[in-house]
Amino acid sequence: MNQIKINVAIVDDDESFARSLERLFRATGFEAHMYPSAETFLAATPFPQPDCLVLDIHLGGMSGLDLQRRLRELGTRSPIIFVTAHDATQVRQEAERGGCAAYFLKPVLGKSLIEAIQQAVNLGSR
């Protein structure tokens, strides 16, 4: 097992879902931080540099896709995994064109999400 903890940022306006992910990630040994909006994540001081982001597509203000674009503009290369309840082919394609590491529909199996995070972080560190 890795000695270094994987740091995951959860950006989701569904507090119940975000808390369940936070508990899952911490039980797995990850460091986890929740943000209720893209704006809250971007305004965090110091600016977070997680090993991986888990984003919802539909947030109250700026969308997960908007946040993905903004982070790439800022030069952030942290892998992004989308988890959404609203699947649409064009949205999925836009997320993939933006370089997302994975795209899941809610509800997502915890094991699948954990494996995707581990794979994305391991691929990014090579």
N, C-alpha and C positions, 0 to 999 in steps of 0.2 A: 504494500500500500504506500502511496506517496506521502512524504513527510510534509510537503507544502499543501496547504488547503486551497481548494479551488474557490475563488471568490465569485459569487453569482449575484447579479442585480436583477430583481424582479420588478418589472414596470407593468402594473395592471391596476385598473380602477375598481376591480371587483375585490374588495378587501378580504372577503372570506376565501376566495380562490388563492389570492396572493399569500395569505397566512398559511394555507395548507401547503403551498409550495415551499414556503420558508421553513416550516416544520420538517417536511420531507428532506429538503436539502441539508438542514442542520443534522438530522438523524443519519444522513449519509456521510457526514463529516465535512460538508462544504460550509463555507462562510456565506451567509445569505443576507441581503439587504433589500427591503421593500420600498418602492416608490409608487405613489398613487397616480402619478401622471408623468408624461415625458418632460413637462416643464419643471417639475420637482426634481427629477433626475438631473436635468441640465443645470439647475440652479444650485445643486448640492456643492458645498464647499468643505474640503477641497473637492475638485471635480473628480467623480468616481472613475476609476480605471479597472473595472471588473475583468476577470478572466473570461466571462461569458455573460450575455444578457438574455433574459427570457422576457419577451415582449408580447403584449396583446396588440392586436391590430387596431381595434376600436377603443380609443381612450376618450376621455371627456373633452380635451382640447386637441393638441397636436396628436396625430395618429402614430401608431407604431412604425408605419412606413415612413412618415415624416421624420421621426426620430432616427431611423436607420440612415436616411439620407444625410441628416444633420451630422450624425456621428462620423460618417465617411468624409464629409466636408472638413470636419475638425481633425481628420487624420487618425481617428480611433479605429483600431483593427480588431477589437474584441469580437469574437464570434457572436452572432445573433441567432436566437431560436425563437420563432413565433409560435404562440399558442393562442388560438382564437376559436370563438364559437360561431363565427360567421365566415364560412368558406365561399370564396368566389374564385373562379379560374384566373381572372385577370389580376386579382389581388395576390394570389399565390405566385403567379408569374412575375409580378413586380417585386415581390419579396425575394424570389430566387435570382432575378436579374441584379438585385442589390447585394447579392452575395450571402443570403441567410444560410446558416449551417443546417437548419432543419425547420420544418413547418408541421405543426400538429393541430388537430381539431380537439376542442374541449368536448367531453372529458378526455384527458390523456392519461395513459398508464404511467404511473410514477417511474417504473423500471425503464420504460422507453425513453422518457425525458432524461433520466440520470445517464443512461448510456449515450444519448445524443450529446449531452454536455461534456461527458468525459472524452468522447471522440473528438468533438470540436476543439476542446482545449488542447488535447494531445496533438492533433493535426496542426494547430496554430503554433505550437512550440517547436516544431521541427524545422 
